[in-house]
Amino acid sequence: MSFRNFVRSIIGLPSRRTLGGRPVPASVAQCRPVTVIHDRRLSVGVFAVQQRRGKEPLYRVVAWRTYTDRQKKEHATTSLHRDEIDPVLRLVEECARRLSAADTTA
């Protein structure tokens, strides 16, 4: 447990990051969301990873699913089952459409 999470647990703040009430994987905790699409259980997002000063940000495409454990806590994982691959690819296409639509309006 990091010091930050330790302090958050003492104060009573949630230690898990969420987007729209859904948990996100720990790998994107420090990234800024550009666009995120949620399905029933699956989510896909494009996140900006800040680099050193003056450099353009890198973009990370992440697909994850949420699940509930025995203690009724909701978690996010980037491990997908075989039958979840096609729906994730459709969500990635939708992200691409949203990004291209945002580029044409900007």
C-alpha angles and dihedrals in degrees: 000000000000122000090248093055090044092056092044091053092050093049092045099244119140112260096203122082117232136187115205090348093305124111120247127209118270090240091073098040093112096040129098114238114236098177131350129186124193126201124184094287104349130076135188126191143175111219130189115227111205115228130191119311115293097017127112114254121255118234125226124196111208130183120192143161130215127226138175121235128213092274089057093250117142118231137181125225133178092212109107132194121233094256091054096061098081094048089049091052090052089052090050089053089052090051089052090051091050093049093048091047090051090050093053093049094047 
